[in-house]
Amino acid sequence: MARFSEVIRGWLGWCPNGHAMRATQTRDPGTVFLAGNTRVPATGDTGGTGGSRDGEYEHTQRGSVILAAVGTAIILILVSMLIFEPVIVSVLVLGLLIVVLAIMSRLTVSVTDDQLKIRFGPVGLVHKEWALSDIISATPVTNQWIYGWGIRWTPHGRLYNVAGSHAVEILLLSGTKVRIGTDEPEALCRALQKACVGIQTPVRS
């Protein structure tokens, strides 16, 4: 069994039976493995979510194309409403476009000491969190243009994106993959690696 574990460790950079954090580079440059994270409670840490320190990493990417396209459409509708009498359809479309800007015009990604979080904004109505202990790996990737923007289903799992083609692919312990769009994928991977420093296997009595 020990020999089998060493083989797995050599290939993956972590051992499923070890439950110790392995933030290492593999043959695929940029891939960070984070599997088996278990935090040892520090002094005064009860192990709850109240001990998380927000702001270890936070970056907001604006959807420039979304802003330009939706903003232009809003201006055209407003102009048409000034020239012609407003109709219910134009009012409804205008309201829908404003909602799109409020919900999907930018994406904020943050890493705390125990969670990876995303938040569409500026309203922040759409958001998602993953525990670092549930993440196996994070890899910088490039999306195909046909995947589009917003929240989409792709052959690589669900995609959260507002602009560009760059993203970080997250592999979860459940086997599920998600992609998070960002214009600084390497920095996000480094932040995930840094957040896991100090996460150790608890000493058994």
N, CA, C and O of each residue as an XYZ file, in Angstrom:
820
protein
N       0.830     -1.204      0.000
C       0.000      0.000      0.000
C       0.863      1.251      0.000
O       0.550      2.235     -0.670
N       1.942      1.206      0.751
C       2.842      2.346      0.803
C       3.439      2.614     -0.566
O       3.577      3.763     -0.987
N       3.801      1.510     -1.270
C       4.375      1.652     -2.596
C       3.364      2.256     -3.556
O       3.720      3.114     -4.364
N       2.100      1.822     -3.482
C       1.047      2.348     -4.335
C       0.841      3.839     -4.093
O       0.648      4.609     -5.034
N       0.885      4.235     -2.833
C       0.728      5.646     -2.487
C       1.853      6.486     -3.059
O       1.626      7.602     -3.525
N       3.071      5.951     -3.026
C       4.204      6.696     -3.574
C       4.072      6.877     -5.074
O       4.452      7.918     -5.609
N       3.529      5.863     -5.765
C       3.325      5.974     -7.214
C       2.334      7.086     -7.514
O       2.553      7.901     -8.411
N       1.216      7.116     -6.742
C       0.222      8.169     -6.926
C       0.822      9.532     -6.637
O       0.585     10.496     -7.366
N       1.605      9.605     -5.563
C       2.235     10.872     -5.191
C       3.162     11.365     -6.296
O       3.223     12.560     -6.584
N       3.887     10.425     -6.913
C       4.826     10.805     -7.959
C       4.142     11.342     -9.198
O       4.645     12.259     -9.848
N       2.967     10.754     -9.532
C       2.257     11.190    -10.725
C       1.441     12.449    -10.510
O       1.429     13.338    -11.361
N       0.746     12.533     -9.358
C      -0.192     13.616     -9.131
C       0.345     14.737     -8.268
O      -0.163     15.856     -8.333
N       1.361     14.467     -7.461
C       1.850     15.489     -6.561
C       1.145     15.467     -5.223
O       1.453     16.278     -4.349
N       0.190     14.539     -5.043
C      -0.475     14.402     -3.758
C      -0.930     12.964     -3.588
O      -1.058     12.237     -4.573
N      -1.173     12.552     -2.381
C      -1.592     11.192     -2.084
C      -2.973     11.213     -1.450
O      -3.171     11.886     -0.439
N      -3.945     10.482     -2.026
C      -5.296     10.513     -1.464
C      -5.351     10.085     -0.008
O      -6.242     10.517      0.724
N      -4.424      9.250      0.428
C      -4.437      8.770      1.804
C      -3.636      9.663      2.741
O      -3.673      9.484      3.959
N      -2.919     10.615      2.180
C      -2.065     11.454      3.010
C      -2.790     12.614      3.637
O      -2.436     13.047      4.734
N      -3.827     13.140      2.944
C      -4.596     14.295      3.418
C      -3.692     15.479      3.759
O      -3.992     16.249      4.672
N      -2.588     15.625      3.028
C      -1.706     16.768      3.256
C      -1.684     17.622      2.006
O      -1.725     17.095      0.895
N      -1.620     18.930      2.170
C      -1.625     19.832      1.039
C      -0.352     19.695      0.229
O       0.757     19.695      0.763
N      -0.550     19.573     -1.120
C       0.574     19.518     -2.037
C       0.368     20.571     -3.109
O      -0.294     20.300     -4.111
N       0.910     21.748     -2.930
C       0.787     22.814     -3.922
C       2.052     22.789     -4.767
O       2.998     23.530     -4.500
N       2.068     21.933     -5.789
C       3.275     21.708     -6.568
C       2.978     21.866     -8.046
O       1.829     21.762     -8.476
N       3.997     22.112     -8.801
C       3.876     22.176    -10.245
C       4.046     20.779    -10.821
O       4.836     19.985    -10.312
N       3.286     20.471    -11.908
C       3.373     19.175    -12.560
C       3.929     19.369    -13.953
O       4.462     20.426    -14.290
N       3.791     18.298    -14.776
C       4.280     18.409    -16.150
C       3.488     19.454    -16.931
O       3.962     19.946    -17.956
N       2.298     19.795    -16.466
C       1.501     20.844    -17.072
C       1.785     22.147    -16.329
O       1.251     22.355    -15.240
N       2.616     23.030    -16.892
C       2.999     24.248    -16.177
C       1.785     25.060    -15.761
O       0.868     25.270    -16.555
N       1.781     25.507    -14.540
C       0.700     26.325    -14.041
C      -0.324     25.575    -13.224
O      -1.090     26.193    -12.484
N      -0.360     24.252    -13.339
C      -1.322     23.484    -12.559
C      -0.888     23.425    -11.105
O       0.250     23.071    -10.797
N      -1.805     23.776    -10.218
C      -1.540     23.735     -8.785
C      -2.467     22.709     -8.158
O      -3.684     22.801     -8.317
N      -1.915     21.732     -7.450
C      -2.708     20.725     -6.777
C      -2.933     21.118     -5.326
O      -1.999     21.487     -4.614
N      -4.204     21.031     -4.894
C      -4.571     21.463     -3.552
C      -5.346     20.389     -2.803
O      -5.975     20.684     -1.787
N      -5.314     19.147     -3.283
C      -6.195     18.119     -2.744
C      -5.860     17.733     -1.321
O      -4.700     17.762     -0.911
N      -6.891     17.369     -0.570
C      -6.719     16.838      0.774
C      -6.460     17.893      1.824
O      -5.927     17.571      2.886
N      -6.819     19.156      1.569
C      -6.553     20.205      2.544
C      -7.384     20.011      3.808
O      -8.596     19.814      3.733
N      -6.746     20.066      4.942
C      -7.446     20.041      6.225
C      -6.780     21.053      7.133
O      -5.606     20.911      7.473
N      -7.525     22.074      7.528
C      -6.918     23.135      8.321
C      -6.823     22.747      9.788
O      -7.773     22.242     10.386
N      -5.643     22.999     10.350
C      -5.451     22.826     11.780
C      -5.877     24.110     12.465
O      -5.289     25.155     12.189
N      -6.880     24.087     13.353
C      -7.323     25.328     14.001
C      -6.183     26.023     14.725
O      -5.459     25.411     15.510
N      -6.038     27.316     14.447
C      -5.003     28.087     15.114
C      -5.546     28.593     16.443
O      -6.711     28.371     16.773
N      -4.689     29.279     17.205
C      -5.117     29.812     18.497
C      -6.273     30.772     18.299
O      -6.180     31.729     17.530
N      -7.372     30.504     19.008
C      -8.541     31.357     18.889
C      -9.415     31.028     17.705
O     -10.451     31.663     17.504
N      -9.009     30.024     16.899
C      -9.788     29.637     15.735
C     -10.683     28.477     16.123
O     -10.191     27.417     16.511
N     -11.972     28.658     16.024
C     -12.916     27.611     16.403
C     -13.180     26.646     15.269
O     -13.898     25.659     15.431
N     -12.591     26.939     14.112
C     -12.796     26.077     12.961
C     -14.000     26.474     12.128
O     -14.263     25.830     11.112
N     -14.750     27.513     12.512
C     -15.917     27.963     11.775
C     -15.554     28.949     10.694
O     -14.392     29.324     10.531
N     -16.586     29.372      9.944
C     -16.340     30.302      8.844
C     -16.034     31.702      9.342
O     -15.555     32.537      8.575
N     -16.300     31.977     10.609
C     -16.044     33.314     11.140
C     -14.586     33.674     11.180
O     -14.241     34.847     11.322
N     -13.690     32.657     11.055
C     -12.267     32.934     11.111
C     -11.649     33.264      9.772
O     -10.452     33.539      9.691
N     -12.467     33.239      8.696
C     -11.943     33.510      7.367
C     -11.516     34.959      7.248
O     -12.154     35.860      7.792
N     -10.438     35.163      6.536
C      -9.928     36.519      6.339
C     -10.144     36.922      4.889
O      -9.358     36.544      4.021
N     -11.204     37.691      4.613
C     -11.472     38.150      3.259
C     -10.380     39.116      2.818
O      -9.780     39.810      3.639
N     -10.133     39.152      1.519
C      -9.201     40.119      0.979
C      -7.801     39.593      0.772
O      -6.920     40.361      0.385
N      -7.549     38.289      1.017
C      -6.224     37.745      0.723
C      -5.932     37.894     -0.770
O      -4.805     38.184     -1.171
N      -6.974     37.688     -1.583
C      -6.870     37.946     -3.021
C      -8.248     38.351     -3.516
O      -9.242     37.696     -3.207
N      -8.305     39.417     -4.275
C      -9.565     39.835     -4.885
C      -9.273     40.600     -6.162
O      -8.451     41.515     -6.183
N      -9.958     40.212     -7.222
C      -9.742     40.865     -8.514
C     -11.066     40.942     -9.253
O     -11.827     39.975     -9.284
N     -11.337     42.095     -9.849
C     -12.569     42.297    -10.603
C     -12.247     42.501    -12.069
O     -11.419     43.339    -12.426
N     -12.904     41.732    -12.909
C     -12.765     41.880    -14.352
C     -14.071     42.448    -14.913
O     -15.150     41.915    -14.654
N     -13.964     43.509    -15.666
C     -15.153     44.123    -16.249
C     -15.425     43.546    -17.630
O     -14.507     43.291    -18.410
N     -16.689     43.349    -17.911
C     -17.087     42.853    -19.221
C     -17.204     44.002    -20.207
O     -18.291     44.540    -20.414
N     -16.093     44.377    -20.812
C     -16.068     45.562    -21.681
C     -17.029     45.435    -22.854
O     -17.740     46.385    -23.179
N     -17.057     44.268    -23.489
C     -17.944     44.071    -24.643
C     -19.401     44.107    -24.200
O     -20.245     44.703    -24.868
N     -19.693     43.462    -23.060
C     -21.064     43.483    -22.530
C     -21.488     44.913    -22.214
O     -22.593     45.331    -22.557
N     -20.600     45.660    -21.557
C     -20.904     47.047    -21.222
C     -21.160     47.880    -22.476
O     -22.104     48.668    -22.521
N     -20.310     47.701    -23.499
C     -20.444     48.484    -24.724
C     -21.719     48.120    -25.477
O     -22.464     48.999    -25.911
N     -21.967     46.818    -25.630
C     -23.131     46.381    -26.403
C     -24.439     46.749    -25.713
O     -25.343     47.312    -26.331
N     -24.530     46.422    -24.415
C     -25.770     46.702    -23.685
C     -25.952     48.215    -23.507
O     -27.066     48.727    -23.617
N     -24.850     48.923    -23.232
C     -24.936     50.369    -23.088
C     -25.424     51.040    -24.365
O     -26.246     51.954    -24.317
N     -24.916     50.584    -25.508
C     -25.353     51.137    -26.797
C     -26.830     50.869    -27.034
O     -27.565     51.744    -27.490
N     -27.260     49.641    -26.719
C     -28.671     49.286    -26.904
C     -29.569     50.149    -26.020
O     -30.640     50.578    -26.449
N     -29.133     50.402    -24.783
C     -29.923     51.246    -23.868
C     -30.052     52.664    -24.419
O     -31.131     53.255    -24.375
N     -28.946     53.208    -24.939
C     -28.978     54.564    -25.499
C     -29.928     54.639    -26.687
O     -30.699     55.590    -26.810
N     -29.871     53.626    -27.571
C     -30.749     53.620    -28.749
C     -32.218     53.547    -28.347
O     -33.068     54.210    -28.940
N     -32.503     52.737    -27.339
C     -33.889     52.617    -26.884
C     -34.365     53.933    -26.273
O     -35.490     54.365    -26.524
N     -33.504     54.575    -25.464
C     -33.875     55.856    -24.863
C     -34.118     56.919    -25.921
O     -35.056     57.709    -25.815
N     -33.263     56.936    -26.951
C     -33.444     57.905    -28.036
C     -34.765     57.665    -28.761
O     -35.509     58.603    -29.047
N     -35.045     56.392    -29.053
C     -36.298     56.065    -29.749
C     -37.512     56.426    -28.900
O     -38.546     56.835    -29.427
N     -37.379     56.270    -27.571
C     -38.496     56.622    -26.681
C     -38.706     58.126    -26.627
O     -39.827     58.584    -26.408
N     -37.635     58.908    -26.827
C     -37.765     60.364    -26.853
C     -38.385     60.852    -28.157
O     -39.169     61.800    -28.184
N     -37.997     60.157    -29.260
C     -38.502     60.566    -30.573
C     -39.940     60.107    -30.767
O     -40.798     60.864    -31.221
N     -40.183     58.847    -30.411
C     -41.519     58.277    -30.557
C     -42.121     58.068    -29.164
O     -41.428     58.174    -28.152
N     -43.375     57.779    -29.134
C     -44.026     57.512    -27.866
C     -43.540     56.164    -27.305
O     -43.439     55.189    -28.050
N     -43.241     56.103    -26.013
C     -42.785     54.833    -25.425
C     -43.869     53.774    -25.535
O     -45.051     54.046    -25.325
N     -43.439     52.549    -25.873
C     -44.352     51.403    -25.934
C     -43.917     50.390    -24.889
O     -42.776     50.408    -24.427
N     -44.822     49.519    -24.526
C     -44.554     48.568    -23.451
C     -43.360     47.670    -23.763
O     -42.597     47.309    -22.867
N     -43.200     47.310    -25.047
C     -42.098     46.422    -25.431
C     -40.752     47.091    -25.183
O     -39.842     46.477    -24.627
N     -40.626     48.354    -25.597
C     -39.354     49.057    -25.419
C     -39.047     49.261    -23.940
O     -37.888     49.202    -23.530
N     -40.082     49.499    -23.143
C     -39.875     49.663    -21.697
C     -39.398     48.365    -21.077
O     -38.485     48.370    -20.252
N     -40.003     47.257    -21.463
C     -39.611     45.948    -20.935
C     -38.175     45.591    -21.338
O     -37.394     45.102    -20.521
N     -37.842     45.841    -22.604
C     -36.479     45.559    -23.078
C     -35.474     46.426    -22.348
O     -34.406     45.951    -21.961
N     -35.806     47.692    -22.156
C     -34.917     48.602    -21.427
C     -34.690     48.103    -20.005
O     -33.558     48.105    -19.521
N     -35.749     47.680    -19.339
C     -35.607     47.145    -17.987
C     -34.752     45.899    -17.951
O     -33.939     45.724    -17.044
N     -34.932     45.026    -18.940
C     -34.137     43.797    -19.009
C     -32.659     44.104    -19.200
O     -31.807     43.482    -18.566
N     -32.351     45.059    -20.070
C     -30.951     45.424    -20.319
C     -30.305     46.029    -19.071
O     -29.134     45.777    -18.788
N     -31.064     46.819    -18.337
C     -30.535     47.401    -17.094
C     -30.230     46.304    -16.082
O     -29.224     46.362    -15.375
N     -31.105     45.307    -16.019
C     -30.870     44.168    -15.116
C     -29.608     43.418    -15.518
O     -28.825     43.014    -14.659
N     -29.405     43.229    -16.829
C     -28.203     42.552    -17.317
C     -26.949     43.298    -16.886
O     -25.984     42.685    -16.430
N     -26.961     44.624    -17.030
C     -25.810     45.424    -16.605
C     -25.580     45.304    -15.103
O     -24.439     45.220    -14.648
N     -26.654     45.297    -14.348
C     -26.538     45.250    -12.891
C     -26.017     43.903    -12.399
O     -25.352     43.832    -11.366
N     -26.319     42.836    -13.136
C     -25.972     41.494    -12.660
C     -24.709     40.944    -13.313
O     -23.895     40.310    -12.642
N     -24.533     41.178    -14.615
C     -23.499     40.449    -15.359
C     -22.415     41.320    -15.978
O     -21.694     40.843    -16.854
N     -22.267     42.566    -15.566
C     -21.312     43.442    -16.235
C     -19.886     43.275    -15.729
O     -18.954     43.772    -16.361
N     -19.690     42.587    -14.605
C     -18.344     42.337    -14.118
C     -18.326     41.110    -13.212
O     -19.356     40.687    -12.686
N     -17.138     40.555    -13.045
C     -16.976     39.346    -12.245
C     -15.830     39.549    -11.252
O     -14.703     39.847    -11.646
N     -16.127     39.387     -9.984
C     -15.118     39.520     -8.936
C     -14.765     38.141     -8.395
O     -15.645     37.381     -7.992
N     -13.481     37.823     -8.386
C     -12.987     36.544     -7.865
C     -12.156     36.835     -6.625
O     -11.268     37.687     -6.664
N     -12.428     36.149     -5.537
C     -11.670     36.353     -4.311
C     -11.293     35.015     -3.701
O     -12.001     34.019     -3.845
N     -10.152     35.019     -3.012
C      -9.655     33.837     -2.313
C      -9.428     34.212     -0.860
O      -8.660     35.129     -0.569
N     -10.089     33.513      0.058
C      -9.862     33.721      1.481
C      -8.976     32.582      1.984
O      -8.418     31.832      1.183
N      -8.844     32.449      3.296
C      -7.988     31.385      3.814
C      -8.651     30.015      3.724
O      -8.002     29.004      3.990
N      -9.949     29.958      3.348
C     -10.581     28.645      3.238
C     -11.588     28.520      2.101
O     -12.206     27.468      1.939
N     -11.765     29.596      1.298
C     -12.755     29.540      0.231
C     -12.289     30.258     -1.030
O     -11.509     31.209     -0.984
N     -12.797     29.766     -2.158
C     -12.701     30.453     -3.435
C     -14.101     30.968     -3.740
O     -15.062     30.199     -3.741
N     -14.218     32.288     -4.002
C     -15.526     32.894     -4.193
C     -15.571     33.656     -5.514
O     -14.581     34.247     -5.945
N     -16.742     33.626     -6.142
C     -16.966     34.471     -7.314
C     -18.268     35.236     -7.107
O     -19.193     34.753     -6.454
N     -18.323     36.448     -7.682
C     -19.490     37.298     -7.511
C     -19.679     38.143     -8.762
O     -18.816     38.946     -9.116
N     -20.815     37.957     -9.430
C     -21.146     38.809    -10.560
C     -21.703     40.116    -10.022
O     -22.379     40.136     -8.994
N     -21.419     41.192    -10.713
C     -21.838     42.466    -10.158
C     -22.223     43.481    -11.207
O     -22.339     43.186    -12.396
N     -22.422     44.722    -10.702
C     -22.083     45.190     -9.351
C     -23.065     44.815     -8.243
O     -22.753     44.992     -7.065
N     -24.236     44.304     -8.594
C     -25.229     43.994     -7.574
C     -24.803     42.818     -6.700
O     -25.020     42.837     -5.489
N     -24.201     41.801     -7.300
C     -23.758     40.646     -6.534
C     -24.859     39.638     -6.257
O     -24.742     38.819     -5.346
N     -25.930     39.698     -7.044
C     -27.042     38.768     -6.848
C     -26.634     37.335     -7.173
O     -27.080     36.392     -6.519
N     -25.791     37.178     -8.179
C     -25.313     35.853     -8.580
C     -23.926     35.641     -8.002
O     -23.002     36.393     -8.312
N     -23.772     34.633     -7.169
C     -22.482     34.370     -6.544
C     -22.336     32.877     -6.279
O     -23.318     32.134     -6.303
N     -21.096     32.442     -6.025
C     -20.802     31.026     -5.796
C     -19.543     30.918     -4.956
O     -18.636     31.743     -5.071
N     -19.489     29.887     -4.103
C     -18.306     29.652     -3.269
C     -17.927     28.179     -3.313
O     -18.782     27.302     -3.437
N     -16.619     27.926     -3.209
C     -16.096     26.564     -3.082
C     -15.079     26.528     -1.945
O     -14.230     27.414     -1.838
N     -15.163     25.522     -1.112
C     -14.173     25.350     -0.054
C     -12.854     24.903     -0.676
O     -12.845     24.051     -1.564
N     -11.741     25.472     -0.217
C     -10.433     25.068     -0.740
C     -10.185     23.593     -0.506
O      -9.486     22.949     -1.288
N     -10.748     23.050      0.559
C     -10.556     21.630      0.869
C     -11.246     20.730     -0.142
O     -10.977     19.529     -0.179
N     -12.143     21.294     -0.977
C     -12.843     20.505     -1.994
C     -12.172     20.601     -3.361
O     -12.616     19.962     -4.315
N     -11.103     21.396     -3.464
C     -10.446     21.620     -4.750
C      -9.230     20.717     -4.894
O      -8.361     20.694     -4.023
N      -9.169     19.974     -5.992
C      -8.005     19.135     -6.281
C      -6.929     19.942     -6.992
O      -5.763     19.912     -6.598
N      -7.321     20.666     -8.045
C      -6.310     21.395     -8.813
C      -6.907     22.633     -9.455
O      -8.125     22.756     -9.592
N      -6.025     23.558     -9.849
C      -6.392     24.781    -10.561
C      -5.410     24.954    -11.715
O      -4.197     24.958    -11.504
N      -5.927     25.097    -12.928
C      -5.082     25.152    -14.115
C      -5.479     26.311    -15.020
O      -6.652     26.421    -15.375
N      -4.544     27.183    -15.409
C      -4.853     28.233    -16.389
C      -5.216     27.598    -17.735
O      -4.506     26.714    -18.214
N      -6.316     28.046    -18.344
C      -6.770     27.496    -19.620
C      -7.228     28.630    -20.522
O      -7.382     29.771    -20.084
N      -7.444     28.296    -21.791
C      -7.980     29.247    -22.761
C      -9.277     28.686    -23.327
O      -9.290     27.573    -23.854
N     -10.356     29.434    -23.226
C     -11.655     28.994    -23.722
C     -11.784     29.247    -25.217
O     -11.197     30.188    -25.752
N     -12.552     28.404    -25.880
C     -12.887     28.657    -27.265
C     -13.900     29.792    -27.336
O     -14.711     29.965    -26.426
N     -13.854     30.555    -28.404
C     -14.726     31.721    -28.514
C     -16.200     31.341    -28.504
O     -17.046     32.134    -28.093
N     -16.510     30.117    -28.961
C     -17.912     29.703    -29.033
C     -18.524     29.497    -27.640
O     -19.745     29.398    -27.516
N     -17.694     29.431    -26.594
C     -18.231     29.245    -25.244
C     -18.974     30.488    -24.755
O     -19.847     30.396    -23.893
N     -18.623     31.647    -25.308
C     -19.338     32.871    -24.977
C     -19.073     33.375    -23.568
O     -18.101     32.991    -22.918
N     -19.980     34.259    -23.109
C     -19.834     34.900    -21.799
C     -21.097     34.688    -20.970
O     -22.152     34.326    -21.492
N     -20.966     34.917    -19.700
C     -22.066     34.674    -18.779
C     -21.846     33.365    -18.041
O     -20.707     32.964    -17.804
N     -22.937     32.699    -17.678
C     -22.863     31.374    -17.054
C     -23.275     30.367    -18.107
O     -24.438     30.315    -18.507
N     -22.322     29.569    -18.554
C     -22.550     28.670    -19.687
C     -22.114     27.256    -19.373
O     -21.243     27.035    -18.533
N     -22.727     26.297    -20.056
C     -22.286     24.913    -19.984
C     -21.326     24.646    -21.136
O     -21.617     25.002    -22.277
N     -20.193     24.028    -20.853
C     -19.183     23.712    -21.862
C     -18.784     22.239    -21.720
O     -19.162     21.593    -20.743
N     -18.028     21.701    -22.678
C     -17.533     20.325    -22.540
C     -16.608     20.151    -21.334
O     -16.320     19.023    -20.934
N     -16.142     21.262    -20.751
C     -15.232     21.216    -19.599
C     -15.942     21.576    -18.291
O     -15.290     21.864    -17.287
N     -17.273     21.558    -18.306
C     -18.024     21.919    -17.119
C     -18.600     23.319    -17.233
O     -18.528     23.945    -18.291
N     -19.166     23.805    -16.148
C     -19.791     25.122    -16.158
C     -18.745     26.233    -16.220
O     -17.701     26.160    -15.571
N     -19.043     27.252    -17.007
C     -18.141     28.396    -17.181
C     -18.790     29.645    -16.613
O     -19.950     29.944    -16.897
N     -18.018     30.377    -15.797
C     -18.434     31.682    -15.278
C     -17.492     32.715    -15.893
O     -16.297     32.711    -15.597
N     -18.017     33.602    -16.748
C     -17.122     34.475    -17.497
C     -17.854     35.737    -17.934
O     -19.049     35.696    -18.229
N     -17.138     36.860    -17.975
C     -17.734     38.113    -18.463
C     -16.935     38.729    -19.605
O     -17.424     39.641    -20.272
N     -15.717     38.248    -19.844
C     -14.902     38.844    -20.899
C     -13.715     37.940    -21.209
O     -13.279     37.150    -20.372
N     -13.203     38.074    -22.428
C     -11.970     37.384    -22.796
C     -12.115     35.878    -22.891
O     -13.200     35.323    -22.715
N     -10.986     35.225    -23.177
C     -10.967     33.775    -23.354
C     -10.160     33.054    -22.275
O     -10.126     31.823    -22.248
N      -9.511     33.809    -21.385
C      -8.682     33.187    -20.356
C      -9.523     32.804    -19.141
O     -10.491     33.480    -18.793
N      -9.125     31.704    -18.506
C      -9.865     31.217    -17.346
C      -8.971     30.302    -16.528
O      -7.870     29.948    -16.950
N      -9.456     29.926    -15.353
C      -8.810     28.916    -14.521
C      -9.789     27.759    -14.370
O     -10.929     27.941    -13.945
N      -9.323     26.575    -14.725
C     -10.166     25.392    -14.598
C      -9.954     24.757    -13.232
O      -8.834     24.403    -12.865
N     -11.048     24.619    -12.483
C     -11.018     24.055    -11.139
C     -11.539     22.628    -11.180
O     -12.643     22.380    -11.665
N     -10.747     21.688    -10.671
C     -11.176     20.298    -10.553
C     -11.505     20.019     -9.091
O     -10.659     20.191     -8.214
N     -12.750     19.584     -8.831
C     -13.207     19.336     -7.476
C     -13.070     17.864     -7.106
O     -12.958     17.002     -7.978
N     -13.079     17.588     -5.820
C     -12.960     16.206     -5.342
C     -14.086     15.325     -5.864
O     -13.911     14.116     -6.016
N     -15.239     15.923     -6.137
C     -16.372     15.166     -6.667
C     -16.163     14.746     -8.113
O     -16.940     13.953     -8.645
N     -15.111     15.274     -8.763
C     -14.870     15.008    -10.173
C     -15.425     16.084    -11.080
O     -15.165     16.074    -12.283
N     -16.190     17.019    -10.521
C     -16.768     18.114    -11.288
C     -15.704     19.141    -11.650
O     -14.811     19.437    -10.856
N     -15.815     19.681    -12.864
C     -14.927     20.747    -13.305
C     -15.727     22.029    -13.508
O     -16.857     21.992    -13.995
N     -15.140     23.153    -13.135
C     -15.719     24.461    -13.412
C     -14.613     25.359    -13.938
O     -13.442     25.187    -13.600
N     -14.995     26.311    -14.761
C     -14.033     27.283    -15.278
C     -14.453     28.683    -14.847
O     -15.611     29.077    -14.987
N     -13.486     29.417    -14.323
C     -13.723     30.776    -13.858
C     -12.943     31.741    -14.742
O     -11.713     31.708    -14.770
N     -13.653     32.592    -15.456
C     -12.997     33.541    -16.340
C     -12.242     34.599    -15.558
O     -12.730     35.108    -14.549
N     -11.047     34.926    -16.031
C     -10.227     35.953    -15.390
C      -9.164     36.418    -16.370
O      -8.712     35.649    -17.219
N      -8.766     37.680    -16.250
C      -7.690     38.186    -17.100
C      -6.329     38.049    -16.431
O      -5.334     38.546    -16.957
N      -6.268     37.381    -15.277
C      -4.987     37.080    -14.643
C      -5.033     35.664    -14.028
O      -5.012     35.501    -12.808
N      -5.095     34.649    -14.907
C      -5.219     33.271    -14.432
C      -4.043     32.796    -13.588
O      -4.236     32.083    -12.603
N      -2.814     33.188    -13.968
C      -1.649     32.754    -13.199
C      -1.681     33.328    -11.782
O      -1.326     32.642    -10.824
N      -2.106     34.589    -11.651
C      -2.180     35.209    -10.334
C      -3.224     34.521     -9.459
O      -3.021     34.367     -8.255
N      -4.335     34.109    -10.057
C      -5.363     33.402     -9.298
C      -4.840     32.053     -8.805
O      -5.103     31.661     -7.668
N      -4.106     31.347     -9.653
C      -3.530     30.064     -9.236
C      -2.526     30.260     -8.102
O      -2.483     29.471     -7.158
N      -1.714     31.323     -8.202
C      -0.756     31.592     -7.133
C      -1.475     31.934     -5.826
O      -1.035     31.538     -4.746
N      -2.582     32.671     -5.934
C      -3.345     33.027     -4.738
C      -3.926     31.786     -4.078
O      -3.941     31.687     -2.851
N      -4.405     30.839     -4.880
C      -4.923     29.589     -4.330
C      -3.818     28.808     -3.634
O      -4.027     28.230     -2.567
N      -2.646     28.799     -4.248
C      -1.511     28.104     -3.653
C      -1.114     28.765     -2.331
O      -0.868     28.084     -1.335
N      -1.056     30.086     -2.335
C      -0.670     30.815     -1.133
C      -1.681     30.618     -0.012
O      -1.301     30.505      1.153
N      -2.970     30.576     -0.357
C      -4.009     30.410      0.656
C      -3.910     29.068      1.354
O      -4.372     28.917      2.485
N      -3.315     28.098      0.690
C      -3.229     26.759      1.269
C      -1.954     26.550      2.077
O      -1.785     25.498      2.694
N      -1.057     27.528      2.086
C       0.153     27.400      2.892
C      -0.237     27.358      4.366
O      -0.977     28.216      4.847
N       0.257     26.376      5.060
C      -0.057     26.245      6.471
C      -1.204     25.309      6.754
O      -1.482     24.996      7.911
N      -1.890     24.847      5.685
C      -2.938     23.865      5.877
C      -2.271     22.504      6.002
O      -1.593     22.070      5.070
N      -2.440     21.841      7.094
C      -1.703     20.626      7.391
C      -2.647     19.510      7.826
O      -3.846     19.705      8.023
N      -2.051     18.343      7.965
C      -2.804     17.225      8.501
C      -2.862     17.336      9.999
O      -1.814     17.499     10.625
N      -4.040     17.257     10.624
C      -4.107     17.327     12.085
C      -3.422     16.136     12.727
O      -3.520     15.010     12.240
N      -2.733     16.394     13.815
C      -2.009     15.332     14.504
C      -2.983     14.460     15.261
O      -3.769     14.949     16.073
N      -2.930     13.164     14.994
C      -3.833     12.232     15.652
C      -3.235     11.769     16.986
O      -2.040     11.495     17.099
N      -4.101     11.695     17.974
C      -3.651     11.249     19.290
C      -3.672      9.726     19.365
O      -3.326      9.153     20.398
